[in-house]
Amino acid sequence: MEKPFCMGDTIARELNFSNFKTETKLDVGKEIELAVKSKKALENDEDALKKMKELGLERARKHRWQDTYIFTKAMGEMLIDTMKENIPIVIIRPGIIESTYKEPFPGWIEGNRMLDLIISYYGKGQLNGFVGDPSGIIDLVPVDMVVNAMLAAIAKHGQAIIQKPEIKVYQIASSVTNPLVIKYFTSLLHEHFDSSPFLDSKGSPIRVPLVKLFTSREDFSAHFLEGAMQRSIIGSSTGELLVQNQYEILRRKEFANIYHPYGIYAGRFDSSNTLGLMQIMNEEEKKKFGFDMGSIDWKHYITNVHVPGLRRHVMKERRREKRVRAENKIPGGPKFYKSKL
């Protein structure tokens, strides 16, 4: 729900775990103290970074957060709650932020966001399976809608001279108002790369199969290991290729560990406050600063906007590749982008 975290709150308490004990109550001060002391103790340890990451993950999962990233965000909210005094606070919680839906133009994005490495690996034929619940939900939000919601919140809460020193939470999310099912998402990726494939080093289209979804990291790792070994046998038996395959296996295992909690996540994020914020806007404001997640056409956004934008602005496909596409009339060249965007 759209409510702030207060000191002592944890996901374990929220879910009312049957084995919940009083010692699992979160003490932000002690968590900070533990992090500082641990970092100091590891000053001369060459594995300090790895061990600190492991400690952060251990502390997060103790209180039932998925990873250190969202654990520290929650602690930040708790600190704000204790330090706000008479200042009214607005907290914006966006879902998985991806490229723009409309402004400044469709598909604008800088750098790889959360899902984009998966998309690029898949399109290049380097990843045909992943960890995820086929019926699960990906809570995607276009970045321009997040910005618009922030502007609307500023306009509402910044205009009153006197306000109660409360915290107002706005969740910019799609999982309730317009859920994007993982199986449908992967089918849209296949649809895009089937009609507009990447080219290999010889200029031939890279054909990709439908994404295989695995509900456990073990099944996914076994699947990828089998594929890597087959490529090694078919391609070459040189030590260089074997080392490369081992490196790929480690990277995919790391991906699986990072994305697994999100791929099987069953939570949904209420956005009643955000919907209420939109309702007080007039029609002109809604048109100019819209953030209605229910209006998103996921098929259009994924296949015609986000993936083409990712390929253009982040992956920056080579000019030679575009020329080869145009010469061979392969979909995905400059004319394709112009028509899609």
Phi and psi in degrees as a GROMACS rama.xvg file:
@    title "Ramachandran Plot"
@    xaxis  label "Phi"
@    yaxis  label "Psi"
@TYPE xy
-84.5679  74.7192  GLU-2
-136.852  147.175  LYS-3
-75.015  156.485  PRO-4
-82.1073  133.163  PHE-5
-109.42  162.253  CYS-6
-51.4308  130.253  MET-7
95.0007  -15.691  GLY-8
-66.2317  145.683  ASP-9
-144.468  163.162  THR-10
-67.2048  -33.3367  ILE-11
-60.3609  -43.6558  ALA-12
-66.948  -39.6126  ARG-13
-63.7229  -40.0904  GLU-14
-82.4324  -8.02752  LEU-15
55.4763  53.3258  ASN-16
-58.7478  139.102  PHE-17
-65.5898  -27.5479  SER-18
-97.4164  18.2542  ASN-19
-65.8639  133.492  PHE-20
-123.366  155.232  LYS-21
-60.7228  -29.3153  THR-22
-69.9362  -10.059  GLU-23
-83.8796  0.291319  THR-24
-61.9294  132.774  LYS-25
-79.367  128.925  LEU-26
-117.277  103.272  ASP-27
-60.8747  -41.3595  VAL-28
-58.1014  -43.2559  GLY-29
-69.6221  -33.4601  LYS-30
-66.2435  -41.5646  GLU-31
-65.0696  -43.1514  ILE-32
-61.159  -42.7243  GLU-33
-62.7336  -42.7199  LEU-34
-63.2998  -43.6988  ALA-35
-65.1885  -46.5908  VAL-36
-64.4075  -40.0195  LYS-37
-66.2344  -41.7396  SER-38
-64.1247  -40.3462  LYS-39
-65.6489  -40.441  LYS-40
-67.3747  -21.9697  ALA-41
-103.11  15.8627  LEU-42
-53.4356  -40.9507  GLU-43
-102.072  13.9429  ASN-44
-94.7571  124.354  ASP-45
-69.1015  -17.3529  GLU-46
-100.907  21.7455  ASP-47
-57.6256  -45.1311  ALA-48
-61.2832  -45.781  LEU-49
-62.1364  -43.5907  LYS-50
-68.5789  -35.1914  LYS-51
-68.3748  -37.6388  MET-52
-62.298  -42.9232  LYS-53
-64.2291  -38.9724  GLU-54
-64.7734  -44.1277  LEU-55
-60.3687  -43.3301  GLY-56
-65.7425  -39.8073  LEU-57
-62.1402  -43.7143  GLU-58
-67.8653  -40.0629  ARG-59
-61.9792  -48.0916  ALA-60
-71.587  -23.4386  ARG-61
-58.4963  -37.2124  LYS-62
-100.204  10.5456  HIS-63
78.4984  17.1905  ARG-64
-82.1536  153.324  TRP-65
-72.3478  -38.2717  GLN-66
-154.086  175.478  ASP-67
-66.113  -33.7706  THR-68
-57.085  -55.2422  TYR-69
-76.8389  -23.8824  ILE-70
-62.9313  -46.6458  PHE-71
-71.1297  -30.2861  THR-72
-62.0875  -44.5777  LYS-73
-62.4379  -42.2545  ALA-74
-64.3116  -35.0538  MET-75
-61.6419  -41.5057  GLY-76
-62.5681  -39.2329  GLU-77
-64.2548  -41.7099  MET-78
-65.252  -41.5895  LEU-79
-59.7637  -41.1586  ILE-80
-60.6552  -37.343  ASP-81
-83.1628  -17.7108  THR-82
-108.406  -4.12526  MET-83
-69.6847  -25.1618  LYS-84
51.8974  -117.478  GLU-85
-100.403  16.5695  ASN-86
-95.3535  124.642  ILE-87
-70.6447  138.959  PRO-88
-121.139  139.387  ILE-89
-117.373  127.502  VAL-90
-114.427  125.855  ILE-91
-103.022  122.841  ILE-92
-115.668  99.4854  ARG-93
-86.3968  159.428  PRO-94
-77.453  -146.46  GLY-95
-79.1772  107.967  ILE-96
-77.4269  127.269  ILE-97
-129.296  -164.284  GLU-98
-63.5178  166.724  SER-99
-66.9924  149.902  THR-100
-88.0696  -40.0211  TYR-101
-136.58  -46.6614  LYS-102
-112.62  143.736  GLU-103
-70.8366  -18.7969  PRO-104
-160.164  155.669  PHE-105
-60.8003  134.941  PRO-106
88.41  3.82303  GLY-107
-67.6384  134.673  TRP-108
-158.935  146.218  ILE-109
-120.133  117.538  GLU-110
77.2818  162.013  GLY-111
-72.4167  125.861  ASN-112
-92.3458  -165.035  ARG-113
-59.6295  -43.6515  MET-114
-94.4934  -6.26503  LEU-115
-74.7518  -29.9578  ASP-116
-65.1942  -38.6132  LEU-117
-61.9885  -45.0977  ILE-118
-61.3755  -45.0092  ILE-119
-68.8348  -41.4026  SER-120
-61.7725  -41.5675  TYR-121
-64.7631  -47.4985  TYR-122
-61.3807  -30.1205  GLY-123
-88.5753  4.38255  LYS-124
77.9521  15.8998  GLY-125
-97.6009  -4.51933  GLN-126
-154.025  107.098  LEU-127
-110.558  7.86951  ASN-128
-147.67  157.957  GLY-129
-157.503  167.077  PHE-130
-84.3398  122.621  VAL-131
178.148  149.061  GLY-132
-83.5124  118.207  ASP-133
-53.5697  -33.3569  PRO-134
-93.8666  4.33732  SER-135
-73.7659  175.239  GLY-136
-120.018  135.715  ILE-137
-100.975  120.345  ILE-138
-88.6707  78.0562  ASP-139
-87.0993  144.902  LEU-140
-141.355  127.891  VAL-141
-66.6057  140.402  PRO-142
-62.5736  -34.0861  VAL-143
-67.7598  -30.8681  ASP-144
-70.745  -34.143  MET-145
-64.7377  -44.7281  VAL-146
-61.5365  -43.9755  VAL-147
-62.1906  -40.445  ASN-148
-65.1077  -38.581  ALA-149
-63.0881  -42.7331  MET-150
-63.185  -40.0137  LEU-151
-65.4972  -39.8514  ALA-152
-65.552  -40.2687  ALA-153
-62.4013  -43.8287  ILE-154
-62.5151  -40.7831  ALA-155
-71.6924  -49.6998  LYS-156
-87.8774  -9.96343  HIS-157
-95.5625  -7.30136  GLY-158
-89.4957  -25.7664  GLN-159
-78.4029  135.446  ALA-160
-71.3752  -43.6785  ILE-161
-121.63  125.248  ILE-162
-133.601  157.958  GLN-163
-69.5193  141.886  LYS-164
-75.5971  62.7411  PRO-165
-106.466  168.26  GLU-166
-106.875  125.214  ILE-167
-110.216  126.593  LYS-168
-107.261  131.14  VAL-169
-121.033  117.507  TYR-170
-97.9665  112.422  GLN-171
-88.9488  91.7957  ILE-172
-139.649  158.751  ALA-173
-117.116  -6.97213  SER-174
-66.2074  -21.2117  SER-175
-102.068  -47.1395  VAL-176
-77.3697  -30.151  THR-177
-155.678  68.9782  ASN-178
-64.9702  135.194  PRO-179
-104.236  108.638  LEU-180
-75.6712  137.534  VAL-181
-57.746  -44.2139  ILE-182
-61.3325  -40.0332  LYS-183
-67.739  -39.9362  TYR-184
-58.5577  -47.5299  PHE-185
-67.0562  -32.628  THR-186
-67.5861  -33.0367  SER-187
-69.2462  -37.0179  LEU-188
-62.1559  -43.812  LEU-189
-62.8859  -41.4253  HIS-190
-60.1115  -42.6826  GLU-191
-65.2956  -52.0717  HIS-192
-74.7853  -17.495  PHE-193
-73.7524  -36.4356  ASP-194
-89.4434  -21.2552  SER-195
-138.758  70.031  SER-196
-73.4108  154.913  PRO-197
-68.9602  163.442  PHE-198
-109.743  143.633  LEU-199
-81.816  -175.383  ASP-200
-64.1245  -18.8289  SER-201
-95.8927  0.743834  LYS-202
87.3296  9.27032  GLY-203
-91.4772  143.456  SER-204
-63.1146  138.901  PRO-205
-92.0138  111.989  ILE-206
-90.1562  130.787  ARG-207
-116.189  142.792  VAL-208
-82.2975  173.401  PRO-209
-61.4734  144.876  LEU-210
-68.1097  132.535  VAL-211
-90.6757  131.256  LYS-212
-107.791  132.209  LEU-213
-119.075  133.792  PHE-214
-85.617  -6.92662  THR-215
-129.787  148.859  SER-216
-66.7728  -32.5868  ARG-217
-64.1701  -44.8542  GLU-218
-64.3801  -40.5793  ASP-219
-65.0133  -44.1184  PHE-220
-62.0149  -41.0692  SER-221
-63.7258  -40.5515  ALA-222
-63.4934  -45.8369  HIS-223
-69.9318  -38.5614  PHE-224
-60.0185  -43.0798  LEU-225
-61.4175  -44.088  GLU-226
-65.0418  -40.2597  GLY-227
-65.6312  -39.4192  ALA-228
-67.399  -38.4565  MET-229
-63.9731  -41.9154  GLN-230
-64.3327  -36.1637  ARG-231
-65.7711  -42.0076  SER-232
-70.6167  -44.2018  ILE-233
-69.8204  -40.673  ILE-234
-78.0195  -60.9337  GLY-235
-167.969  159.315  SER-236
-106.801  13.1954  SER-237
-68.0782  150.828  THR-238
-61.6978  -33.4312  GLY-239
-61.3123  -43.8028  GLU-240
-69.1104  -37.5527  LEU-241
-63.2224  -42.0469  LEU-242
-62.8335  -41.6687  VAL-243
-61.7039  -43.1321  GLN-244
-64.903  -38.7947  ASN-245
-63.4927  -39.8937  GLN-246
-63.7097  -42.9847  TYR-247
-61.2715  -41.3999  GLU-248
-61.1519  -44.8566  ILE-249
-62.6111  -40.9971  LEU-250
-64.3498  -43.0651  ARG-251
-66.9974  -37.1591  ARG-252
-63.9755  -39.8928  LYS-253
-64.887  -42.7428  GLU-254
-57.3417  -46.1275  PHE-255
-61.1521  -40.4974  ALA-256
-66.0799  -37.9771  ASN-257
-72.2953  -45.3069  ILE-258
-89.3568  -16.4719  TYR-259
-53.237  -47.873  HIS-260
-60.309  -30.7794  PRO-261
-82.7379  -33.507  TYR-262
-68.9537  -24.9365  GLY-263
-115.493  13.3306  ILE-264
-68.121  130.968  TYR-265
-103.13  0.00349232  ALA-266
-76.2583  156.543  GLY-267
-129.807  150.961  ARG-268
-114.096  115.32  PHE-269
-66.1155  144.524  ASP-270
-135.746  38.3461  SER-271
-62.934  -41.8304  SER-272
-62.0276  -41.4423  ASN-273
-65.9995  -40.8258  THR-274
-63.6943  -39.4843  LEU-275
-64.0138  -36.4389  GLY-276
-63.2104  -39.2782  LEU-277
-70.0795  -33.9327  MET-278
-68.4502  -25.3276  GLN-279
-85.2198  -4.13548  ILE-280
-82.4656  147.192  MET-281
-80.4538  172.831  ASN-282
-63.212  -37.0794  GLU-283
-65.3144  -41.1859  GLU-284
-65.8068  -41.1523  GLU-285
-61.9041  -37.8977  LYS-286
-70.0218  -38.7407  LYS-287
-85.3101  -34.233  LYS-288
-126.317  48.8947  PHE-289
-73.9632  145.868  GLY-290
-146.99  39.3939  PHE-291
-82.2592  104.638  ASP-292
-64.5821  -26.6899  MET-293
-68.5652  -16.1751  GLY-294
-86.8583  -6.638  SER-295
-73.9649  126.758  ILE-296
-92.5188  102.002  ASP-297
-62.7636  -38.1813  TRP-298
-62.2202  -46.3266  LYS-299
-63.9914  -44.5332  HIS-300
-64.8331  -46.8822  TYR-301
-71.1573  -51.0845  ILE-302
-81.6244  -31.8172  THR-303
-106.924  -16.4582  ASN-304
-118.241  -64.5424  VAL-305
-67.2096  -53.5581  HIS-306
-64.8639  -44.8818  VAL-307
-59.3071  -38.3365  PRO-308
-65.1399  -40.2789  GLY-309
-61.8785  -43.3562  LEU-310
-67.2888  -34.6907  ARG-311
-80.2893  -48.3142  ARG-312
-93.1801  -24.1835  HIS-313
-109.95  -52.56  VAL-314
-77.9054  -23.6308  MET-315
45.9202  66.8657  LYS-316
-53.2162  139.835  GLU-317
-61.6025  147.459  ARG-318
-61.0485  -37.6944  ARG-319
-61.0661  -39.9275  ARG-320
-64.3558  -41.504  GLU-321
-65.0457  -37.7881  LYS-322
-65.8353  -40.9848  ARG-323
-63.0538  -40.2712  VAL-324
-60.4863  -47.0169  ARG-325
-64.9076  -43.4983  ALA-326
-64.6596  -36.2734  GLU-327
-98.3374  6.82872  ASN-328
54.7601  41.0034  LYS-329
-91.1364  126.957  ILE-330
-54.7066  142.241  PRO-331
116.948  -2.82717  GLY-332
-78.4045  -168.251  GLY-333
-55.0165  -40.5103  PRO-334
-64.4238  -35.2248  LYS-335
-61.2857  -48.4069  PHE-336
-62.8286  -40.9892  TYR-337
-63.5048  -41.1751  LYS-338
-71.6448  -35.3394  SER-339
-77.6873  -36.4111  LYS-340
